[in-house]
C-alpha cells in the first residue's frame, strides 16, 4: 500500500512538472497530508495544524495527555 501511494504521489508531482520529484525536499507534514489525501483518509488534526501554521510557530513536541494526544509546544 505504501509503495502504491508513493507511486501515485510521484506521478502527481511529475504531472505538475516538479523537477526530479525523487530529489526534492518535503516536510513530513506535506507528505503525510498528500498520502492521506491519496488514500481517501482525513488529514490528522496535528498535521493540518502544522500546514496552516507559519514557520516559527510549529508545534514541535509536548507531553502526552490522558486522552492519548500530544499537547503541542511551539518553537520560537
C-alpha positions in Angstrom: 0.0 0.0 0.0 2.8 2.5 0.9 4.6 1.9 -2.4 1.3 2.4 -4.4 0.6 5.7 -2.5 4.2 6.9 -3.0 4.0 6.0 -6.8 0.7 8.0 -7.0 2.3 10.9 -5.3 5.4 10.7 -7.6 3.1 10.6 -10.6 1.2 13.7 -9.4 4.4 15.6 -8.8 5.8 14.6 -12.2 2.5 15.6 -13.9 2.8 19.0 -12.2 6.3 19.3 -13.8 8.1 19.3 -10.4 11.7 18.7 -11.5 13.2 15.5 -10.3 10.5 14.6 -7.7 12.6 12.0 -6.0 15.3 14.5 -5.3 13.0 17.2 -3.8 12.9 18.0 -0.1 9.5 17.9 1.6 8.4 18.1 5.2 6.9 15.1 6.8 3.7 17.0 7.2 3.3 17.7 3.5 4.0 14.1 2.6 1.6 12.8 5.3 -1.2 15.1 4.1 -0.7 14.1 0.5 -0.6 10.4 1.3 -3.8 10.7 3.4 -5.5 12.5 0.6 -4.5 9.9 -2.0 -5.7 7.1 0.4 -9.0 8.9 0.8 -8.4 9.4 4.6 -8.7 12.6 6.6 -5.6 14.6 7.3 -4.8 14.2 11.1 -5.5 17.4 13.1 -1.9 17.9 14.2 -0.6 17.5 10.6 -3.2 20.0 9.3 -2.3 22.4 12.1 1.4 22.3 11.0 0.5 23.0 7.4 -1.7 26.0 8.5 0.9 27.5 10.9 3.6 30.0 10.0 7.2 28.8 10.4 8.4 29.5 13.9 5.0 28.6 15.4 5.0 25.0 14.5 4.2 22.5 17.3 7.4 20.5 17.9 6.7 18.4 20.9 4.7 18.1 24.1 3.5 15.8 26.8 1.0 13.0 26.1 -2.4 13.9 27.5 -4.6 11.5 29.4 -6.7 11.1 26.2 -3.6 9.9 24.3 -2.9 13.1 22.4 0.2 15.2 22.4 -0.1 18.8 23.8 1.8 20.9 21.3 4.8 23.0 22.5 5.6 25.7 20.0 9.1 26.6 18.7 10.3 30.1 18.7 
